Amino acid sequence: MKMANTEPVLDRELADLPPDRRWREWLRRVEAVLFASASPVPREALARVVGQGASVDLLIGDLAADLDGRAFEVAKVAGGWMLRTRPAYAPAIRVAADVGDQLLGLSDFDTAVLAVIAYHQPIARDGLRDIFGREIGRDLIARLAARGLIGTGPREPRRGAPHTFVTTETFLAAFGLESLRDLPDREALADAGLAGEGPQAGVA
């Protein structure tokens, strides 16, 4: 028996609407998708809800202009876009809103380890130990991995071939970065005590 096609039918072209209303409807679709998504939405996904000749970049630009002066902004993160609250409103959210699991819940030391992984990746546990002057517990690594902030990188080409750690797209999204090139200056981080000396980061 042939299964029914459950793919929703969506009129992408909206040919029956005048151009200005068509553009506005595409704009609202993009906004709705970004609002509903828990992770950055890539260009290819947004292109599926607008007309074939529509420019996703221009629609994003118009949406950003619409949100100017509002509590939300469009951010380009990890190869896609997402809606996020402007940083100025973070204290109000922490005081009054139930954000539950959205908070990373990282200690200062967790964040420091994550920063070192970001700048020196791929890096093994003994590389972290050399930087911090102490063993980095497996439970801490497990916490970062459980939140999806780090993953397993290539094994090091030496005896025992230890696993290395790298950051993920979830890390980029959590810290509002489009790519690793957007990491803060390493010297400033070192001055803050978050990035020690060690192997050069493999930032592409």
Helices and strands as residue ranges (DSSP letters): H 19-36, E 41-42, H 43-47, H 56-66, E 72-77, E 80-85, G 87-89, H 90-96, G 100-102, H 108-120, H 125-132, H 138-146, E 150-152, E 165-167, H 169-174, G 180-182, H 186-191
